[in-house]
Amino acid sequence: MPGWVELQSYLLILVRIASFMVTAPVFSIRTTPTYLKIGLSTIIAFLLFPVVGQGQLIPQGMGNFIYMVILEVVVGLALGFAAALAFTAIRVAGELIDLHVGFSMASLLDPHTGSGTTLVGRFLYILAILLFLALDGHHSLLLALGGSFDLIPLGGAVLNKEIATEVISFFTSMFLLGFKIAAPFMAVVILTDISLSLVSRTVPQINVFIMGFPLKAGLGIFVLIIIMPLFLAAVNGIISQMEQDLMIIIRGFM
């Protein structure tokens, strides 16, 4: 039944795209209506079907089809998760900055993840998303998703232990990148603590503990203003890293 085979191919394409939308940055924002995500996934699958779905060999049997659906879900979730890890480095950097500057006491509810976040972490994450959209990073995501069908045919993903190893290396790179972004703030805070300790030894009458809170906050905002032009270069590096991570994950399924 050619019509049934084409329908199966379309559904498999839709499953991979919809799974990608669940975890990918920008597309997985929780405040975005679910119907909008479903509609966007349906349209993208419809556009890719003439290129990807034609000529695909779908094994007969409901059991084989369900197995292929599970594989497509795993591929879509893995690709979106690998792309989202790059932006998690921004959140980690922001939380490290807030922890050392003193803003961690003022936490907010992040509507994107539904968990608590900090002031600078939320600010840097929103700014990174806006720069990501301005640099057409979402187009790079969609191109990588479309290219994954050329390298990983429908239901042709191979699950192996190398994927888990690569994900662990992604976590390591994510924390390292977050530490690099927060390093200038941490250095300023350390120098401030050393200076305050010297002042407390020289002039014991000064309450350096109370004075340190506004001083660290002011210096943190000052350093944030200084490094802001460099943040664009950091987002560019994140986009490049994201593309490399997606290609590594795609090759891991081959």
N, C-alpha and C positions, 0 to 999 in steps of 0.2 A: 504494500500500500504506500505509494509515493507520498501521498498527502500526510499520512501518519508519520512517516520518517521525517518529513520537513518540519512538522509540528514538534516532534521530539528535539530536533536540532535547534529550533528556535527557543524551546523551553530551557535547554541546556545553556544556551548563550545568555538567556535572561537570568538564570540562576547564578552564573558567575558574576555578571554585572551587578545584580542586586546584592550579592554577598560582599562584593567590593565596596558598594555604597555604604554598607553597615559600618565598616571600620576605617575607610579612607578619610584623610583630612578634608575639611571643607564640606564634603558631601555627607558626612556622618553627624553633622551638628544636630543635637537633639531638638532644638527649637524649630528645625525645618519640618514642615508638615509631612507626615508619612505618605500621603497621597501624592505629594510632589516628588518624593524619592521614587515611588513606584512608577509614576508616569515617566520620569526621566529615564529610569532603567528600561522601561518598555520601549521608549523611543530609540534609545541607543542600541538596544538589541535588534529592533526593526531595521535600523540603518546598517548594522553589521551583518545581518543575516544573508543578504545577497553575496557578500564577499566570503563569509566564514561558513555559513550553514549549507551552502550548495555542495553536494558531492561528499558530505560527511557520511562515514559508515557507522550506522547505529546498530549494535547487536540486537537481535530479536529477544523478546522476553522482558516481563516487567521487572524481574530481579536484576537483570543487567542494566536496565534503565535507572533503577533506583540507586544502584552502585555508582553509575556515572553522575547522577545528581549529587551524591555525597562528595565525589571527587571535585566537582565544579564548585561546591560550597567551600571546600577546604582551600582550593586554589584562590577563589575570590577573597576569602577572609585573610589568607596569608599575604596576598598582594596589598590589600588595604592596610593590614597591620604593619607591614614593612614600611609603607609610606608614612603612616602615622607616627612611627617611632622617631623619625627625624624631627617632627614637631614637638615630640615629648621632651627633647633636649632643651627647647626653649622654656618649657614649663619647669623643668628641673633647675635650669639656670635662675629663673625668677624666684623659685622657692629658696635656693641657696642665698640669693641676694637679700631676700626678705629676712631670712634667718640671721644673717650677720648684721644687717643694717638696723633691724628692730621692728620691721613691719609685719613680721609673722604673727604678732598678737592680733592684728586686724585682719581676720580671714573673711573670705567671701564665699558664696555658693556659686560654683561654676555651672551655668546651665548646659554647657557642652557635655560635661562628664557626670553631672549630678553630685559631685563631691566638693569638698572645701578647697579653696585656693587662696593665694595671697595677692596683695595689691600689685606688686611689680610683676609677679608671675602672670597674672591675668592681663596686665597692660602689654607685656612683651608678647604674649601669645596672640592677642587680638591684632597687635601691630604686625606680627609675622604673617598672620593669615591675610591681612590686607595687602602686604607687600607680595605675598605669594600669588594673590589674584592679579595684582598689577603687573607682575612679571610673567603672566600666563602660565603659572605653574599648574593650574587645573587642566590646561590643555595638554601639558606634558603627562599628567596622570591618565587622561583619557587616551592619549596616543600609546602609552605603555600598556594600558588595558587592552586596546585593540590589537597591539602587536603580540600580546600574550597568546592570542588564538592562533597565530602563525607558528609559534614555537611549541605551544602545548595544545594539541588538537582536542576536540571535545571528548571528554572521558578518557583522555590519553595521559593524564598526569601519573607520575610514578612517585609513590611515597617512600622516602628513604631517610636514614638518620642524618644525612648531610644537611637537610633543611633545619633540623633542630640545632645543629652546630652553628649554622649561619645565623639563626635567630639569636643565639647566645652572643655571638660576636657583634650583632647589631645592638644589643643591650649595652655591651661594653663601650662601643663607639658612641652611643647616645649619652651615657653618663660622662664620658670624656669630653664630648662637645659641650655639654651643659657646664661642666667645671671650667672649661676654657672661657666661656662667655662670662661666667661669674668671677673669674680670677681677678680682674681689676678691682672689683668691689671688695673682695676678700683681702686683697693687699692693702687697700686704703683703711679698712677696718682694723687690720692688724697694726698698722702704723699708728692709727688713732689710739688704740689700746695701749701701745707702748708709750706714746706721748702722755696720755692721761696718767699712766702709772708713774712716770717721771714727775709730773706735776703734783701728784698726791704725795710723793716723797719730799718734794721741795716745799710745797705749801700744804701742810696737813689740814688746814682749816677749810679748804675747798672740798665740797662734796662732789667728787669726780663721778660717782655713780649716777647721781641725778643729772649732772652736766653732760654725761656721755650719751644719753638718749637723744636729745635734740641735735647734738653735734654729729653723731653717726647718721642720723636721718638726713640732715642737711648735706653732709658730704656724699651720702649715697645718691641723693637727687642730683647733686652737682656732677658726679661721675657719670650718672645716667645721661645727662644732657651732653657731656663731652663725647661719650662713645656712641651716641645715637647715629651719627653719620656712618660709623663702621658697622652698624646693625644691618644695613642693606647688604653689605658684603657677606655678613654671616648668613643672611637668608639665601643669598645666591649659592653659598656653599652648601646649605641645607638642601636646596633643590637639586644640586648636582649629586649630593650624597644619596638623596632619595631615588634618583634615577638609577644610580649604581646598585642600590639595595634591591630595587625592583628587578633589575636584570639578573642579579645573583639568585633571587628567589625563583624567577622563571626558569633559569638553567637548572636549579635544583630539582624541579619537577620533571625535567626532561629525561 
